[in-house]
Amino acid sequence: MIVIADSSALVALSICRCLPMLEQLFGTVFVPEAVFQEIVISGKPEAENLRVWLQHRVQRVDLTQCK
């Protein structure tokens, strides 16, 4: 199953310490590189927690292949 969520959903799950729930519900979790870069900016809420949890889940998206 593919689930698409914006960064605010990831921040909200991080605040309530529920990020692991994503894997329980959906299995493998990946986030696009652009979303990762947006949510780990220093000073943003939960940036460090999200950086740690997502660091091995970042996926490069090649939009040139999309139609």
C-alpha positions as CSV (number, residue, x, y, z in Angstrom):
1,M,0.0,0.0,0.0
2,I,1.3,3.5,-0.9
3,V,0.4,6.3,1.5
4,I,1.2,9.9,0.8
5,A,1.3,12.4,3.6
6,D,2.6,15.9,3.9
7,S,5.3,16.9,6.4
8,S,2.8,18.1,9.0
9,A,1.5,14.6,9.5
10,L,5.0,13.3,10.2
11,V,5.7,16.1,12.7
12,A,2.4,15.4,14.5
13,L,3.2,11.7,14.8
14,S,6.7,12.6,16.0
15,I,5.3,14.9,18.7
16,C,3.2,12.1,20.2
17,R,6.0,9.6,19.7
18,C,3.9,7.6,17.3
19,L,6.2,7.3,14.2
20,P,6.7,3.6,14.7
21,M,2.9,3.2,14.2
22,L,3.5,3.9,10.5
23,E,5.4,0.7,10.1
24,Q,2.8,-1.2,12.1
25,L,0.0,0.1,9.8
26,F,1.7,0.2,6.4
27,G,4.8,-2.0,6.5
28,T,7.8,-0.4,4.8
29,V,8.0,3.4,5.1
30,F,9.8,5.7,2.7
31,V,9.8,9.5,2.5
32,P,10.8,11.5,-0.6
33,E,14.1,13.3,-0.2
34,A,12.4,16.7,-0.6
35,V,10.1,16.0,2.4
36,F,13.0,14.8,4.5
37,Q,14.9,18.0,3.7
38,E,11.9,20.1,4.6
39,I,11.3,18.6,8.0
40,V,14.8,18.3,9.3
41,I,15.7,21.9,9.1
42,S,17.4,23.0,12.3
43,G,15.0,24.7,14.6
44,K,11.9,23.2,13.2
45,P,9.7,21.2,15.6
46,E,10.8,17.6,16.0
47,A,13.6,18.1,13.4
48,E,16.1,16.0,15.2
49,N,13.7,13.1,16.1
50,L,12.5,13.0,12.5
51,R,16.1,13.1,11.2
52,V,17.0,10.0,13.3
53,W,13.8,8.1,12.6
54,L,13.7,8.8,8.8
55,Q,17.4,8.7,8.0
56,H,17.3,5.2,6.4
57,R,13.8,5.7,4.9
58,V,14.7,8.5,2.5
59,Q,13.9,7.7,-1.2
60,R,15.0,9.7,-4.2
61,V,12.0,10.4,-6.5
62,D,12.7,10.9,-10.2
63,L,9.9,13.1,-11.4
64,T,11.1,12.9,-15.0
65,Q,9.5,9.4,-15.2
66,C,6.1,10.6,-14.1
67,K,3.4,11.3,-16.7
